[in-house]
Amino acid sequence: MDSVQLRMARAALKIGVRELAALAGVTTATITRFENERGGLNQATSAKLKAALVEAGIMFIDQNGNGPGVRLRDRQS
């Protein structure tokens, strides 16, 4: 997961930094720093964020010629 994917995922879910921080159990400063490309994430923090986003309905798209991305998982009625 890169910083652009994290920003896109939050936008798709319509959640703020505080909400994601609570869902993932990380600090808001960590998310903000990563999204602003002022620092990386350690493996454990990255895993927490990615797991929280996947649980909330995000699918991560690998590099496919146009760059990595995210999309919302289809919602079942």
All heavy atoms as a GROMACS GRO file, in nm:
protein
  572
    1MET      N    1   0.085  -0.117   0.000
    1MET     CA    2   0.000   0.000   0.000
    1MET      C    3   0.090   0.124   0.000
    1MET      O    4   0.183   0.134   0.080
    1MET     CB    5  -0.089  -0.001   0.124
    1MET     CG    6  -0.173   0.122   0.140
    1MET     SD    7  -0.282   0.116   0.283
    1MET     CE    8  -0.165   0.114   0.418
    2ASP      N    9   0.058   0.217  -0.090
    2ASP     CA   10   0.133   0.343  -0.090
    2ASP      C   11   0.043   0.455  -0.038
    2ASP      O   12  -0.076   0.435  -0.011
    2ASP     CB   13   0.193   0.374  -0.226
    2ASP     CG   14   0.091   0.395  -0.336
    2ASP    OD1   15  -0.024   0.432  -0.306
    2ASP    OD2   16   0.127   0.376  -0.453
    3SER      N   17   0.100   0.574  -0.026
    3SER     CA   18   0.026   0.686   0.034
    3SER      C   19  -0.094   0.727  -0.051
    3SER      O   20  -0.198   0.764   0.003
    3SER     CB   21   0.118   0.805   0.056
    3SER     OG   22   0.173   0.850  -0.066
    4VAL      N   23  -0.083   0.718  -0.182
    4VAL     CA   24  -0.195   0.753  -0.269
    4VAL      C   25  -0.310   0.655  -0.249
    4VAL      O   26  -0.426   0.695  -0.242
    4VAL     CB   27  -0.150   0.757  -0.417
    4VAL    CG1   28  -0.269   0.777  -0.510
    4VAL    CG2   29  -0.047   0.866  -0.438
    5GLN      N   30  -0.279   0.527  -0.240
    5GLN     CA   31  -0.384   0.427  -0.216
    5GLN      C   32  -0.455   0.453  -0.083
    5GLN      O   33  -0.576   0.437  -0.074
    5GLN     CB   34  -0.326   0.286  -0.216
    5GLN     CG   35  -0.292   0.234  -0.354
    5GLN     CD   36  -0.228   0.098  -0.347
    5GLN    OE1   37  -0.122   0.082  -0.285
    5GLN    NE2   38  -0.291   0.000  -0.409
    6LEU      N   39  -0.380   0.491   0.018
    6LEU     CA   40  -0.441   0.518   0.148
    6LEU      C   41  -0.537   0.636   0.139
    6LEU      O   42  -0.650   0.629   0.188
    6LEU     CB   43  -0.334   0.544   0.254
    6LEU     CG   44  -0.383   0.568   0.396
    6LEU    CD1   45  -0.468   0.452   0.446
    6LEU    CD2   46  -0.267   0.593   0.489
    7ARG      N   47  -0.495   0.744   0.073
    7ARG     CA   48  -0.583   0.860   0.056
    7ARG      C   49  -0.707   0.823  -0.026
    7ARG      O   50  -0.818   0.864   0.006
    7ARG     CB   51  -0.508   0.976  -0.010
    7ARG     CG   52  -0.408   1.044   0.080
    7ARG     CD   53  -0.356   1.174   0.022
    7ARG     NE   54  -0.295   1.159  -0.109
    7ARG     CZ   55  -0.167   1.134  -0.132
    7ARG    NH1   56  -0.084   1.118  -0.031
    7ARG    NH2   57  -0.121   1.125  -0.254
    8MET      N   58  -0.687   0.747  -0.134
    8MET     CA   59  -0.800   0.707  -0.218
    8MET      C   60  -0.897   0.618  -0.140
    8MET      O   61  -1.019   0.631  -0.155
    8MET     CB   62  -0.750   0.634  -0.343
    8MET     CG   63  -0.678   0.726  -0.439
    8MET     SD   64  -0.615   0.656  -0.596
    8MET     CE   65  -0.630   0.484  -0.583
    9ALA      N   66  -0.845   0.530  -0.059
    9ALA     CA   67  -0.930   0.439   0.019
    9ALA      C   68  -1.015   0.519   0.119
    9ALA      O   69  -1.135   0.494   0.132
    9ALA     CB   70  -0.844   0.337   0.093
   10ARG      N   71  -0.954   0.614   0.186
   10ARG     CA   72  -1.031   0.696   0.281
   10ARG      C   73  -1.140   0.775   0.209
   10ARG      O   74  -1.252   0.784   0.256
   10ARG     CB   75  -0.940   0.792   0.358
   10ARG     CG   76  -0.866   0.729   0.472
   10ARG     CD   77  -0.809   0.829   0.571
   10ARG     NE   78  -0.743   0.945   0.514
   10ARG     CZ   79  -0.798   1.066   0.506
   10ARG    NH1   80  -0.920   1.088   0.548
   10ARG    NH2   81  -0.729   1.167   0.453
   11ALA      N   82  -1.105   0.828   0.092
   11ALA     CA   83  -1.203   0.904   0.014
   11ALA      C   84  -1.318   0.814  -0.031
   11ALA      O   85  -1.435   0.854  -0.023
   11ALA     CB   86  -1.136   0.969  -0.107
   12ALA      N   87  -1.287   0.695  -0.076
   12ALA     CA   88  -1.392   0.602  -0.121
   12ALA      C   89  -1.486   0.564  -0.008
   12ALA      O   90  -1.607   0.551  -0.028
   12ALA     CB   91  -1.329   0.476  -0.181
   13LEU      N   92  -1.430   0.549   0.111
   13LEU     CA   93  -1.511   0.514   0.228
   13LEU      C   94  -1.577   0.635   0.294
   13LEU      O   95  -1.662   0.619   0.382
   13LEU     CB   96  -1.424   0.442   0.332
   13LEU     CG   97  -1.370   0.306   0.291
   13LEU    CD1   98  -1.265   0.259   0.390
   13LEU    CD2   99  -1.484   0.205   0.278
   14LYS      N  100  -1.533   0.753   0.255
   14LYS     CA  101  -1.583   0.878   0.313
   14LYS      C  102  -1.558   0.882   0.463
   14LYS      O  103  -1.646   0.912   0.544
   14LYS     CB  104  -1.731   0.899   0.281
   14LYS     CG  105  -1.758   0.911   0.133
   14LYS     CD  106  -1.904   0.925   0.104
   14LYS     CE  107  -1.922   0.929  -0.048
   14LYS     NZ  108  -2.057   0.908  -0.090
   15ILE      N  109  -1.434   0.847   0.500
   15ILE     CA  110  -1.394   0.853   0.641
   15ILE      C  111  -1.274   0.945   0.657
   15ILE      O  112  -1.194   0.962   0.564
   15ILE     CB  113  -1.363   0.714   0.700
   15ILE    CG1  114  -1.244   0.647   0.629
   15ILE    CG2  115  -1.486   0.625   0.696
   15ILE    CD1  116  -1.197   0.519   0.695
   16GLY      N  117  -1.262   1.002   0.773
   16GLY     CA  118  -1.152   1.091   0.803
   16GLY      C  119  -1.036   1.016   0.867
   16GLY      O  120  -1.043   0.896   0.895
   17VAL      N  121  -0.930   1.090   0.889
   17VAL     CA  122  -0.810   1.034   0.951
   17VAL      C  123  -0.841   0.980   1.090
   17VAL      O  124  -0.796   0.871   1.127
   17VAL     CB  125  -0.697   1.140   0.956
   17VAL    CG1  126  -0.580   1.091   1.038
   17VAL    CG2  127  -0.652   1.178   0.816
   18ARG      N  128  -0.920   1.054   1.168
   18ARG     CA  129  -0.953   1.008   1.304
   18ARG      C  130  -1.027   0.876   1.303
   18ARG      O  131  -0.999   0.788   1.385
   18ARG     CB  132  -1.035   1.114   1.376
   18ARG     CG  133  -0.956   1.235   1.416
   18ARG     CD  134  -1.041   1.331   1.498
   18ARG     NE  135  -0.968   1.454   1.518
   18ARG     CZ  136  -1.013   1.574   1.485
   18ARG    NH1  137  -1.133   1.588   1.434
   18ARG    NH2  138  -0.940   1.680   1.505
   19GLU      N  139  -1.123   0.863   1.212
   19GLU     CA  140  -1.201   0.739   1.207
   19GLU      C  141  -1.113   0.621   1.167
   19GLU      O  142  -1.120   0.514   1.226
   19GLU     CB  143  -1.319   0.753   1.112
   19GLU     CG  144  -1.413   0.635   1.120
   19GLU     CD  145  -1.540   0.653   1.038
   19GLU    OE1  146  -1.566   0.765   0.990
   19GLU    OE2  147  -1.611   0.553   1.023
   20LEU      N  148  -1.028   0.642   1.066
   20LEU     CA  149  -0.938   0.534   1.025
   20LEU      C  150  -0.842   0.498   1.137
   20LEU      O  151  -0.816   0.380   1.162
   20LEU     CB  152  -0.862   0.571   0.898
   20LEU     CG  153  -0.761   0.467   0.850
   20LEU    CD1  154  -0.825   0.331   0.828
   20LEU    CD2  155  -0.690   0.515   0.725
   21ALA      N  156  -0.790   0.598   1.205
   21ALA     CA  157  -0.698   0.572   1.316
   21ALA      C  158  -0.764   0.485   1.422
   21ALA      O  159  -0.704   0.390   1.474
   21ALA     CB  160  -0.650   0.703   1.376
   22ALA      N  161  -0.890   0.515   1.453
   22ALA     CA  162  -0.963   0.436   1.552
   22ALA      C  163  -0.987   0.294   1.502
   22ALA      O  164  -0.972   0.198   1.578
   22ALA     CB  165  -1.096   0.503   1.586
   23LEU      N  166  -1.022   0.280   1.375
   23LEU     CA  167  -1.047   0.147   1.319
   23LEU      C  168  -0.921   0.060   1.318
   23LEU      O  169  -0.927  -0.060   1.341
   23LEU     CB  170  -1.100   0.157   1.175
   23LEU     CG  171  -1.240   0.212   1.156
   23LEU    CD1  172  -1.267   0.236   1.008
   23LEU    CD2  173  -1.343   0.117   1.215
   24ALA      N  174  -0.807   0.124   1.290
   24ALA     CA  175  -0.682   0.049   1.275
   24ALA      C  176  -0.598   0.042   1.402
   24ALA      O  177  -0.504  -0.037   1.410
   24ALA     CB  178  -0.598   0.113   1.164
   25GLY      N  179  -0.631   0.124   1.500
   25GLY     CA  180  -0.552   0.124   1.623
   25GLY      C  181  -0.415   0.188   1.605
   25GLY      O  182  -0.316   0.142   1.662
   26VAL      N  183  -0.409   0.294   1.524
   26VAL     CA  184  -0.285   0.369   1.505
   26VAL      C  185  -0.314   0.516   1.533
   26VAL      O  186  -0.430   0.555   1.547
   26VAL     CB  187  -0.228   0.351   1.362
   26VAL    CG1  188  -0.202   0.203   1.332
   26VAL    CG2  189  -0.319   0.410   1.257
   27THR      N  190  -0.211   0.598   1.538
   27THR     CA  191  -0.232   0.739   1.566
   27THR      C  192  -0.267   0.816   1.440
   27THR      O  193  -0.229   0.778   1.329
   27THR     CB  194  -0.107   0.803   1.630
   27THR    OG1  195  -0.001   0.806   1.534
   27THR    CG2  196  -0.064   0.728   1.755
   28THR      N  197  -0.337   0.927   1.459
   28THR     CA  198  -0.370   1.014   1.346
   28THR      C  199  -0.242   1.073   1.286
   28THR      O  200  -0.233   1.090   1.164
   28THR     CB  201  -0.465   1.128   1.388
   28THR    OG1  202  -0.405   1.203   1.493
   28THR    CG2  203  -0.600   1.074   1.431
   29ALA      N  204  -0.143   1.101   1.369
   29ALA     CA  205  -0.017   1.157   1.320
   29ALA      C  206   0.053   1.062   1.224
   29ALA      O  207   0.110   1.105   1.123
   29ALA     CB  208   0.075   1.191   1.437
   30THR      N  209   0.045   0.933   1.253
   30THR     CA  210   0.108   0.834   1.166
   30THR      C  211   0.042   0.835   1.028
   30THR      O  212   0.111   0.834   0.925
   30THR     CB  213   0.097   0.693   1.228
   30THR    OG1  214   0.171   0.692   1.350
   30THR    CG2  215   0.149   0.585   1.136
   31ILE      N  216  -0.090   0.838   1.026
   31ILE     CA  217  -0.162   0.839   0.898
   31ILE      C  218  -0.132   0.966   0.821
   31ILE      O  219  -0.101   0.962   0.701
   31ILE     CB  220  -0.313   0.823   0.922
   31ILE    CG1  221  -0.342   0.686   0.982
   31ILE    CG2  222  -0.391   0.842   0.791
   31ILE    CD1  223  -0.484   0.669   1.033
   32THR      N  224  -0.140   1.080   0.887
   32THR     CA  225  -0.114   1.208   0.822
   32THR      C  226   0.027   1.216   0.766
   32THR      O  227   0.048   1.259   0.652
   32THR     CB  228  -0.140   1.324   0.920
   32THR    OG1  229  -0.275   1.316   0.966
   32THR    CG2  230  -0.116   1.458   0.855
   33ARG      N  231   0.123   1.173   0.844
   33ARG     CA  232   0.263   1.175   0.800
   33ARG      C  233   0.281   1.088   0.676
   33ARG      O  234   0.344   1.129   0.579
   33ARG     CB  235   0.354   1.128   0.914
   33ARG     CG  236   0.501   1.141   0.885
   33ARG     CD  237   0.588   1.102   1.005
   33ARG     NE  238   0.560   0.968   1.052
   33ARG     CZ  239   0.503   0.938   1.169
   33ARG    NH1  240   0.469   1.033   1.254
   33ARG    NH2  241   0.481   0.813   1.204
   34PHE      N  242   0.221   0.970   0.675
   34PHE     CA  243   0.234   0.879   0.562
   34PHE      C  244   0.164   0.935   0.438
   34PHE      O  245   0.218   0.936   0.329
   34PHE     CB  246   0.179   0.741   0.597
   34PHE     CG  247   0.190   0.641   0.486
   34PHE    CD1  248   0.315   0.600   0.440
   34PHE    CD2  249   0.078   0.587   0.427
   34PHE    CE1  250   0.326   0.507   0.338
   34PHE    CE2  251   0.087   0.495   0.325
   34PHE     CZ  252   0.212   0.454   0.280
   35GLU      N  253   0.041   0.985   0.457
   35GLU     CA  254  -0.033   1.040   0.343
   35GLU      C  255   0.036   1.162   0.282
   35GLU      O  256   0.028   1.183   0.161
   35GLU     CB  257  -0.175   1.079   0.385
   35GLU     CG  258  -0.266   0.962   0.404
   35GLU     CD  259  -0.411   1.000   0.426
   35GLU    OE1  260  -0.440   1.120   0.450
   35GLU    OE2  261  -0.495   0.910   0.420
   36ASN      N  262   0.104   1.240   0.364
   36ASN     CA  263   0.177   1.357   0.315
   36ASN      C  264   0.318   1.324   0.269
   36ASN      O  265   0.397   1.414   0.241
   36ASN     CB  266   0.180   1.467   0.421
   36ASN     CG  267   0.043   1.525   0.446
   36ASN    OD1  268  -0.041   1.528   0.357
   36ASN    ND2  269   0.018   1.569   0.568
   37GLU      N  270   0.349   1.194   0.266
   37GLU     CA  271   0.478   1.143   0.219
   37GLU      C  272   0.596   1.201   0.298
   37GLU      O  273   0.700   1.232   0.243
   37GLU     CB  274   0.492   1.165   0.069
   37GLU     CG  275   0.384   1.092  -0.008
   37GLU     CD  276   0.391   1.112  -0.158
   37GLU    OE1  277   0.482   1.182  -0.207
   37GLU    OE2  278   0.302   1.058  -0.226
   38ARG      N  279   0.575   1.214   0.428
   38ARG     CA  280   0.681   1.262   0.518
   38ARG      C  281   0.742   1.149   0.599
   38ARG      O  282   0.816   1.172   0.692
   38ARG     CB  283   0.626   1.368   0.612
   38ARG     CG  284   0.586   1.494   0.541
   38ARG     CD  285   0.559   1.605   0.640
   38ARG     NE  286   0.508   1.720   0.570
   38ARG     CZ  287   0.394   1.780   0.597
   38ARG    NH1  288   0.318   1.736   0.695
   38ARG    NH2  289   0.356   1.885   0.529
   39GLY      N  290   0.705   1.028   0.566
   39GLY     CA  291   0.760   0.913   0.636
   39GLY      C  292   0.690   0.786   0.591
   39GLY      O  293   0.581   0.791   0.536
   40GLY      N  294   0.758   0.677   0.612
   40GLY     CA  295   0.701   0.548   0.575
   40GLY      C  296   0.629   0.484   0.692
   40GLY      O  297   0.614   0.544   0.798
   41LEU      N  298   0.584   0.364   0.669
   41LEU     CA  299   0.517   0.287   0.773
   41LEU      C  300   0.597   0.162   0.801
   41LEU      O  301   0.651   0.101   0.708
   41LEU     CB  302   0.377   0.244   0.726
   41LEU     CG  303   0.275   0.351   0.697
   41LEU    CD1  304   0.150   0.289   0.637
   41LEU    CD2  305   0.241   0.429   0.823
   42ASN      N  306   0.602   0.123   0.928
   42ASN     CA  307   0.663  -0.006   0.954
   42ASN      C  308   0.564  -0.114   0.913
   42ASN      O  309   0.445  -0.087   0.887
   42ASN     CB  310   0.710  -0.019   1.100
   42ASN     CG  311   0.596  -0.019   1.199
   42ASN    OD1  312   0.492  -0.081   1.177
   42ASN    ND2  313   0.615   0.050   1.310
   43GLN      N  314   0.610  -0.235   0.903
   43GLN     CA  315   0.528  -0.344   0.851
   43GLN      C  316   0.403  -0.369   0.935
   43GLN      O  317   0.295  -0.392   0.881
   43GLN     CB  318   0.613  -0.471   0.844
   43GLN     CG  319   0.550  -0.581   0.762
   43GLN     CD  320   0.647  -0.696   0.740
   43GLN    OE1  321   0.742  -0.717   0.817
   43GLN    NE2  322   0.624  -0.771   0.634
   44ALA      N  323   0.414  -0.360   1.065
   44ALA     CA  324   0.300  -0.385   1.153
   44ALA      C  325   0.192  -0.278   1.136
   44ALA      O  326   0.072  -0.308   1.128
   44ALA     CB  327   0.345  -0.391   1.298
   45THR      N  328   0.233  -0.152   1.127
   45THR     CA  329   0.138  -0.043   1.111
   45THR      C  330   0.069  -0.051   0.975
   45THR      O  331  -0.052  -0.033   0.963
   45THR     CB  332   0.208   0.094   1.127
   45THR    OG1  333   0.266   0.098   1.258
   45THR    CG2  334   0.110   0.209   1.112
   46SER      N  335   0.147  -0.080   0.872
   46SER     CA  336   0.091  -0.096   0.738
   46SER      C  337  -0.013  -0.207   0.736
   46SER      O  338  -0.122  -0.192   0.678
   46SER     CB  339   0.202  -0.125   0.637
   46SER     OG  340   0.150  -0.140   0.508
   47ALA      N  341   0.018  -0.318   0.801
   47ALA     CA  342  -0.075  -0.431   0.806
   47ALA      C  343  -0.204  -0.394   0.880
   47ALA      O  344  -0.313  -0.433   0.837
   47ALA     CB  345  -0.008  -0.551   0.875
   48LYS      N  346  -0.194  -0.317   0.988
   48LYS     CA  347  -0.312  -0.274   1.063
   48LYS      C  348  -0.402  -0.186   0.977
   48LYS      O  349  -0.525  -0.202   0.974
   48LYS     CB  350  -0.273  -0.196   1.189
   48LYS     CG  351  -0.218  -0.280   1.300
   48LYS     CD  352  -0.182  -0.188   1.416
   48LYS     CE  353  -0.117  -0.262   1.530
   48LYS     NZ  354  -0.084  -0.170   1.641
   49LEU      N  355  -0.342  -0.090   0.908
   49LEU     CA  356  -0.419   0.000   0.823
   49LEU      C  357  -0.485  -0.075   0.709
   49LEU      O  358  -0.604  -0.056   0.681
   49LEU     CB  359  -0.329   0.112   0.768
   49LEU     CG  360  -0.289   0.219   0.868
   49LEU    CD1  361  -0.175   0.303   0.813
   49LEU    CD2  362  -0.409   0.306   0.902
   50LYS      N  363  -0.409  -0.159   0.643
   50LYS     CA  364  -0.463  -0.233   0.530
   50LYS      C  365  -0.576  -0.326   0.575
   50LYS      O  366  -0.680  -0.334   0.510
   50LYS     CB  367  -0.353  -0.313   0.460
   50LYS     CG  368  -0.393  -0.364   0.324
   50LYS     CD  369  -0.273  -0.415   0.247
   50LYS     CE  370  -0.317  -0.454   0.106
   50LYS     NZ  371  -0.203  -0.497   0.025
   51ALA      N  372  -0.560  -0.393   0.686
   51ALA     CA  373  -0.664  -0.483   0.737
   51ALA      C  374  -0.791  -0.405   0.771
   51ALA      O  375  -0.902  -0.450   0.740
   51ALA     CB  376  -0.613  -0.558   0.860
   52ALA      N  377  -0.777  -0.288   0.831
   52ALA     CA  378  -0.894  -0.207   0.866
   52ALA      C  379  -0.967  -0.161   0.740
   52ALA      O  380  -1.091  -0.162   0.734
   52ALA     CB  381  -0.852  -0.086   0.950
   53LEU      N  382  -0.892  -0.123   0.638
   53LEU     CA  383  -0.953  -0.077   0.513
   53LEU      C  384  -1.022  -0.192   0.439
   53LEU      O  385  -1.132  -0.175   0.387
   53LEU     CB  386  -0.848  -0.010   0.425
   53LEU     CG  387  -0.795   0.123   0.479
   53LEU    CD1  388  -0.671   0.166   0.403
   53LEU    CD2  389  -0.903   0.230   0.474
   54VAL      N  390  -0.959  -0.307   0.437
   54VAL     CA  391  -1.020  -0.425   0.372
   54VAL      C  392  -1.148  -0.462   0.445
   54VAL      O  393  -1.251  -0.488   0.382
   54VAL     CB  394  -0.920  -0.542   0.366
   54VAL    CG1  395  -0.990  -0.672   0.327
   54VAL    CG2  396  -0.808  -0.511   0.267
   55GLU      N  397  -1.146  -0.460   0.577
   55GLU     CA  398  -1.265  -0.491   0.658
   55GLU      C  399  -1.377  -0.392   0.629
   55GLU      O  400  -1.495  -0.428   0.629
   55GLU     CB  401  -1.230  -0.489   0.806
   55GLU     CG  402  -1.346  -0.516   0.898
   55GLU     CD  403  -1.397  -0.658   0.893
   55GLU    OE1  404  -1.321  -0.749   0.855
   55GLU    OE2  405  -1.515  -0.679   0.926
   56ALA      N  406  -1.340  -0.267   0.601
   56ALA     CA  407  -1.440  -0.163   0.573
   56ALA      C  408  -1.492  -0.168   0.430
   56ALA      O  409  -1.585  -0.094   0.396
   56ALA     CB  410  -1.379  -0.026   0.602
   57GLY      N  411  -1.431  -0.252   0.345
   57GLY     CA  412  -1.484  -0.269   0.209
   57GLY      C  413  -1.393  -0.229   0.096
   57GLY      O  414  -1.436  -0.220  -0.019
   58ILE      N  415  -1.265  -0.206   0.124
   58ILE     CA  416  -1.171  -0.166   0.020
   58ILE      C  417  -1.101  -0.288  -0.039
   58ILE      O  418  -1.064  -0.379   0.032
   58ILE     CB  419  -1.065  -0.068   0.077
   58ILE    CG1  420  -1.130   0.065   0.113
   58ILE    CG2  421  -0.948  -0.047  -0.019
   58ILE    CD1  422  -1.186   0.145  -0.003
   59MET      N  423  -1.085  -0.285  -0.170
   59MET     CA  424  -1.004  -0.384  -0.241
   59MET      C  425  -0.883  -0.311  -0.299
   59MET      O  426  -0.899  -0.206  -0.362
   59MET     CB  427  -1.083  -0.448  -0.356
   59MET     CG  428  -1.200  -0.531  -0.310
   59MET     SD  429  -1.302  -0.592  -0.447
   59MET     CE  430  -1.182  -0.684  -0.542
   60PHE      N  431  -0.764  -0.363  -0.275
   60PHE     CA  432  -0.643  -0.302  -0.327
   60PHE      C  433  -0.612  -0.361  -0.465
   60PHE      O  434  -0.619  -0.481  -0.485
   60PHE     CB  435  -0.526  -0.325  -0.231
   60PHE     CG  436  -0.537  -0.239  -0.109
   60PHE    CD1  437  -0.609  -0.282   0.002
   60PHE    CD2  438  -0.478  -0.115  -0.106
   60PHE    CE1  439  -0.622  -0.202   0.113
   60PHE    CE2  440  -0.490  -0.033   0.006
   60PHE     CZ  441  -0.562  -0.077   0.115
   61ILE      N  442  -0.580  -0.273  -0.559
   61ILE     CA  443  -0.550  -0.312  -0.696
   61ILE      C  444  -0.400  -0.297  -0.716
   61ILE      O  445  -0.345  -0.189  -0.693
   61ILE     CB  446  -0.627  -0.224  -0.797
   61ILE    CG1  447  -0.777  -0.235  -0.771
   61ILE    CG2  448  -0.592  -0.263  -0.940
   61ILE    CD1  449  -0.860  -0.131  -0.843
   62ASP      N  450  -0.336  -0.404  -0.761
   62ASP     CA  451  -0.191  -0.401  -0.784
   62ASP      C  452  -0.159  -0.318  -0.908
   62ASP      O  453  -0.246  -0.283  -0.987
   62ASP     CB  454  -0.137  -0.543  -0.802
   62ASP     CG  455  -0.146  -0.624  -0.674
   62ASP    OD1  456  -0.132  -0.565  -0.566
   62ASP    OD2  457  -0.166  -0.746  -0.683
   63GLN      N  458  -0.031  -0.294  -0.925
   63GLN     CA  459   0.018  -0.225  -1.045
   63GLN      C  460  -0.032  -0.299  -1.168
   63GLN      O  461  -0.018  -0.418  -1.180
   63GLN     CB  462   0.171  -0.226  -1.042
   63GLN     CG  463   0.238  -0.166  -1.162
   63GLN     CD  464   0.230  -0.015  -1.162
   63GLN    OE1  465   0.212   0.047  -1.059
   63GLN    NE2  466   0.245   0.043  -1.278
   64ASN      N  467  -0.097  -0.227  -1.259
   64ASN     CA  468  -0.150  -0.291  -1.380
   64ASN      C  469  -0.118  -0.211  -1.506
   64ASN      O  470  -0.191  -0.215  -1.603
   64ASN     CB  471  -0.302  -0.310  -1.368
   64ASN     CG  472  -0.377  -0.178  -1.359
   64ASN    OD1  473  -0.317  -0.072  -1.359
   64ASN    ND2  474  -0.507  -0.186  -1.350
   65GLY      N  475  -0.013  -0.135  -1.502
   65GLY     CA  476   0.023  -0.050  -1.614
   65GLY      C  477  -0.020   0.093  -1.594
   65GLY      O  478   0.038   0.185  -1.651
   66ASN      N  479  -0.122   0.115  -1.513
   66ASN     CA  480  -0.168   0.249  -1.484
   66ASN      C  481  -0.140   0.289  -1.340
   66ASN      O  482  -0.187   0.393  -1.295
   66ASN     CB  483  -0.319   0.261  -1.511
   66ASN     CG  484  -0.351   0.247  -1.657
   66ASN    OD1  485  -0.280   0.302  -1.741
   66ASN    ND2  486  -0.455   0.174  -1.690
   67GLY      N  487  -0.070   0.208  -1.268
   67GLY     CA  488  -0.040   0.236  -1.129
   67GLY      C  489  -0.134   0.164  -1.035
   67GLY      O  490  -0.242   0.121  -1.074
   68PRO      N  491  -0.093   0.149  -0.909
   68PRO     CA  492  -0.177   0.082  -0.810
   68PRO      C  493  -0.298   0.167  -0.776
   68PRO      O  494  -0.297   0.289  -0.795
   68PRO     CB  495  -0.085   0.064  -0.690
   68PRO     CG  496   0.018   0.170  -0.706
   68PRO     CD  497   0.033   0.194  -0.853
   69GLY      N  498  -0.403   0.104  -0.726
   69GLY     CA  499  -0.523   0.178  -0.690
   69GLY      C  500  -0.606   0.103  -0.588
   69GLY      O  501  -0.561   0.005  -0.528
   70VAL      N  502  -0.729   0.149  -0.569
   70VAL     CA  503  -0.824   0.085  -0.479
   70VAL      C  504  -0.962   0.093  -0.541
   70VAL      O  505  -0.987   0.173  -0.631
   70VAL     CB  506  -0.828   0.151  -0.339
   70VAL    CG1  507  -0.694   0.144  -0.270
   70VAL    CG2  508  -0.876   0.294  -0.347
   71ARG      N  509  -1.051   0.009  -0.493
   71ARG     CA  510  -1.192   0.018  -0.529
   71ARG      C  511  -1.274  -0.035  -0.414
   71ARG      O  512  -1.223  -0.107  -0.327
   71ARG     CB  513  -1.224  -0.057  -0.658
   71ARG     CG  514  -1.216  -0.207  -0.647
   71ARG     CD  515  -1.256  -0.276  -0.777
   71ARG     NE  516  -1.394  -0.251  -0.807
   71ARG     CZ  517  -1.491  -0.340  -0.794
   71ARG    NH1  518  -1.464  -0.462  -0.756
   71ARG    NH2  519  -1.615  -0.309  -0.820
   72LEU      N  520  -1.401   0.002  -0.413
   72LEU     CA  521  -1.492  -0.050  -0.311
   72LEU      C  522  -1.536  -0.190  -0.352
   72LEU      O  523  -1.567  -0.214  -0.469
   72LEU     CB  524  -1.614   0.040  -0.295
   72LEU     CG  525  -1.592   0.168  -0.217
   72LEU    CD1  526  -1.715   0.257  -0.229
   72LEU    CD2  527  -1.564   0.138  -0.072
   73ARG      N  528  -1.544  -0.277  -0.256
   73ARG     CA  529  -1.596  -0.411  -0.279
   73ARG      C  530  -1.745  -0.400  -0.305
   73ARG      O  531  -1.813  -0.312  -0.250
   73ARG     CB  532  -1.569  -0.495  -0.152
   73ARG     CG  533  -1.610  -0.640  -0.160
   73ARG     CD  534  -1.570  -0.717  -0.035
   73ARG     NE  535  -1.622  -0.657   0.086
   73ARG     CZ  536  -1.546  -0.625   0.191
   73ARG    NH1  537  -1.417  -0.645   0.190
   73ARG    NH2  538  -1.599  -0.570   0.298
   74ASP      N  539  -1.796  -0.483  -0.393
   74ASP     CA  540  -1.940  -0.483  -0.420
   74ASP      C  541  -2.014  -0.513  -0.291
   74ASP      O  542  -1.980  -0.605  -0.217
   74ASP     CB  543  -1.976  -0.590  -0.524
   74ASP     CG  544  -1.924  -0.555  -0.662
   74ASP    OD1  545  -1.902  -0.435  -0.689
   74ASP    OD2  546  -1.907  -0.646  -0.742
   75ARG      N  547  -2.114  -0.434  -0.266
   75ARG     CA  548  -2.198  -0.453  -0.146
   75ARG      C  549  -2.308  -0.552  -0.177
   75ARG      O  550  -2.377  -0.540  -0.279
   75ARG     CB  551  -2.258  -0.321  -0.103
   75ARG     CG  552  -2.156  -0.212  -0.086
   75ARG     CD  553  -2.123  -0.192   0.055
   75ARG     NE  554  -2.029  -0.081   0.065
   75ARG     CZ  555  -1.946  -0.068   0.164
   75ARG    NH1  556  -1.946  -0.155   0.260
   75ARG    NH2  557  -1.863   0.033   0.169
   76GLN      N  558  -2.327  -0.648  -0.091
   76GLN     CA  559  -2.435  -0.745  -0.107
   76GLN      C  560  -2.561  -0.690  -0.042
   76GLN      O  561  -2.556  -0.640   0.069
   76GLN     CB  562  -2.398  -0.879  -0.044
   76GLN     CG  563  -2.274  -0.944  -0.103
   76GLN     CD  564  -2.291  -0.979  -0.248
   76GLN    OE1  565  -2.398  -1.018  -0.291
   76GLN    NE2  566  -2.185  -0.963  -0.327
   77SER      N  567  -2.673  -0.697  -0.110
   77SER     CA  568  -2.799  -0.646  -0.055
   77SER      C  569  -2.857  -0.738   0.047
   77SER      O  570  -2.842  -0.854   0.047
   77SER     CB  571  -2.899  -0.628  -0.168
   77SER     OG  572  -2.847  -0.537  -0.262
   0.00000   0.00000   0.00000
